[in-house]
Amino acid sequence: MPGILIYRLLLAFGLLLVTVAAAMAGVHPFPAGFQAQQVATNGTTLYVRVGGQGPAVVLLHGFGDTGDMWAPLAALLMKNHTVIVPDLRGMGLSAHPDTGYTKKNQALDIAGVLEHLKIAKADLITHDIGNMVGYAFAAQFPSRITRWIALDAPIPGIGDWDAITRDPRLWHFNFRGPDEERLVAGRERIYLDRFWNELSANPKAIDDATRHHYAALYARPRAMHDAFEQFGAFAQDAIDNKELLAKAGKLPMPVMAIGAEKSFNTAMADDLRFVATNVTGAVVPNSGHWLMEEQPAATIAVIRDFLEKP
């Protein structure tokens, strides 16, 4: 009898561990207080999640993710912020226009969302391609951004951009076209696995449920085509950003540049100092590019510390 009891206790404990692991795995849902809507802006529509109350903060995602990546951070920020989380043009559940993928134009998408929500100013938190849209927004509308936190990705045309484009790990910058789309069609998970595996410090940190979630979104009609369009606009983005910097000068608002130890590291802050006067750098240890998946607690702690500064 004692042996059976111990067995049952161990079985129950094992099932509890499995349940807890399942609850922790995958993409977190946004809290019930968030409302999602399709917002008409700048000739397209963006899928936008809004929740919380207080000063506004906008969260912009990049390639390989959607706005869903920000759910754990949004759940914390909504306690004292109005949190706005769009899917970028042509990505996630936003519309798929044929054109308009320069980051300067996508900044106008975000401006339209804020106008729709009647929000004059906001903090800005961005990752990957979201950094590029974020810079274009802050450079065109500096009075509307109170603080900017940028995570682990360069800005086209800024710093040693030419060297970045020659990095063999970034071959995907030029991977696009009809035949490339045929190669990826039906194999979206395989293609995205390459990014999660090779650009992370620990591929196991991006669990199978997370990979399945995003692969399904990128397998939607036109989703991968439009993701490729984001990269295809980089040459024009570089031109636009150099012109924005020359015309408007460096950004005046406080900027936090967060690099991943196994990715951009301190180079993240070095790059942003080309475009901003007040840059604080931070490096998240034991993380590759996918900071919110690999080291969410450490990343969120850096973000919250910066936002809570007077």
Summary of the structure (lengths in Angstrom):
residues: 310
radius of gyration: 20.0
end to end distance: 62.9
largest distance: 81.0
contacts: 1052
relative contact order: 0.13
helix: 50%
strand: 17%
